[in-house]
Amino acid sequence: MTVDSIAVEHVKDWFASTAERPGSANRPMLVLSTGMRAAELWGYRRHNSNPCKNAK
């Protein structure tokens, strides 16, 4: 999957799949969000399109 094809639904599905291990996805979510922010800065994603921003 390319960095520009990752959508909020992908992030939500991945985070939900970690439900049996509470808290285990919190740090990876932070890392993914930081990577998506960097991808925006480097032009690999549209500005303000971080899919982690709206994932709860």
RABELTA-V673082 format. One record per residue. SS is DSSP state (a for helix, b for strand, c for the rest). PHI is phi in degrees with one decimal (none if undefined). Layout:
BEGIN
ss = (SS	SS)
phi = (PHI	PHI)
END
This chain:
BEGIN
ss = (c	c	a	a	a	c	c	a	a	a	a	a	a	a	a	a	c	c	c	c	c	c	c	c	c	a	a	a	a	a	a	a	a	a	a	a	a	a	a	a	a	c	c	c	c	c	c	c	c	c	c	c	c	c	c	c)
phi = (none	-83.7	-62.4	-82.9	-97.6	-74.4	-114.8	-55.2	-61.0	-62.8	-65.5	-62.5	-62.6	-62.6	-63.4	-64.1	-69.9	-98.5	-60.7	-72.8	-125.2	-53.2	82.4	-73.7	-102.2	-62.9	-68.6	-59.3	-63.7	-62.6	-64.7	-63.0	-62.2	-63.6	-64.7	-66.9	-64.5	-64.4	-61.8	-64.8	-63.2	-89.1	86.6	-87.1	-133.1	-64.0	-59.4	61.3	-118.2	-60.2	-71.1	-81.8	-61.0	-103.3	-85.1	-108.7)
END
